[in-house]
Amino acid sequence: MTKADLVNVMAEKAGLSKADAEKALNGFVAAVTDALKSGEKVSLVGFGTFSVGERAARTGKNPQTGATINIPAAKSPKFKAGKALKDAVN
């Protein structure tokens, strides 16, 4: 499903215009992004939790040359599905 498909489904299910549904989706994405940037978790009961995970610095290998490289520490967004979402999918 693409963003355009999601906007169409949201507009239909919520009884909104496509423009309003797209604004709502963009607002949701911006709000989650801002919360994760500031280190907060976003929990939607039944749907899931967005959080930030930390990966430690480590060494790796360049697959082309076999040379050892240093991979810096990084933060990564995570999503853990809630029980209701898991049950709906299964």
C-alpha positions in Angstrom: 0.0 0.0 0.0 1.4 3.4 -1.0 0.9 6.7 0.8 -1.7 7.7 -1.8 -3.6 4.4 -1.3 -3.5 5.0 2.5 -4.9 8.5 2.1 -7.8 7.2 -0.1 -8.7 4.5 2.5 -8.4 7.0 5.4 -10.7 9.5 3.5 -13.3 6.8 2.8 -13.3 5.3 6.3 -13.3 8.6 8.2 -15.7 10.4 5.8 -13.1 13.1 5.0 -11.9 14.7 1.7 -8.7 13.3 0.3 -7.0 16.6 1.0 -8.0 16.5 4.7 -7.0 12.9 5.0 -3.6 13.7 3.6 -3.2 16.6 6.0 -4.1 14.3 8.9 -1.6 11.6 7.8 1.2 14.2 7.3 0.4 15.6 10.8 0.5 12.2 12.3 3.9 11.4 10.7 5.3 14.8 11.7 4.1 14.3 15.3 5.6 10.8 15.6 8.9 12.0 14.0 9.1 15.0 16.4 8.4 12.8 19.4 11.1 10.2 18.4 13.6 13.0 17.7 13.2 14.3 21.3 13.6 10.7 22.7 9.9 10.1 23.6 7.9 6.9 22.9 4.6 7.1 21.1 2.1 4.4 22.3 -1.2 3.8 20.5 -3.0 1.3 22.7 -4.0 -1.8 20.7 -2.0 -0.6 17.6 1.6 -0.5 18.8 4.5 1.6 20.1 7.0 3.7 18.3 10.4 4.1 20.0 14.0 4.8 19.4 16.6 2.1 19.7 20.4 2.6 20.1 23.0 0.6 18.2 26.5 0.6 19.6 29.6 1.3 17.6 31.2 -1.7 16.1 33.6 -2.9 13.5 32.6 -4.4 10.2 34.1 -5.5 6.9 33.8 -3.9 3.5 32.4 -6.8 1.4 34.2 -5.7 -1.8 37.7 -5.3 -0.4 37.5 -7.2 2.9 39.0 -4.2 4.7 38.0 -3.6 8.3 35.9 -0.5 8.9 34.5 1.3 11.9 30.7 1.6 12.0 29.6 4.5 14.3 26.9 4.3 17.0 23.5 5.1 15.6 19.9 5.6 16.7 17.2 3.7 14.9 13.4 4.0 15.0 11.5 0.9 16.1 7.9 -0.3 16.0 6.4 -2.9 18.3 3.0 -4.1 17.2 0.3 -4.2 19.9 -1.8 -7.2 20.8 -5.0 -6.1 18.9 -2.9 -5.5 15.7 -1.2 -8.9 16.0 -4.6 -10.6 16.6 -6.1 -8.8 13.6 -3.3 -9.9 11.3 -3.4 -13.5 12.5 
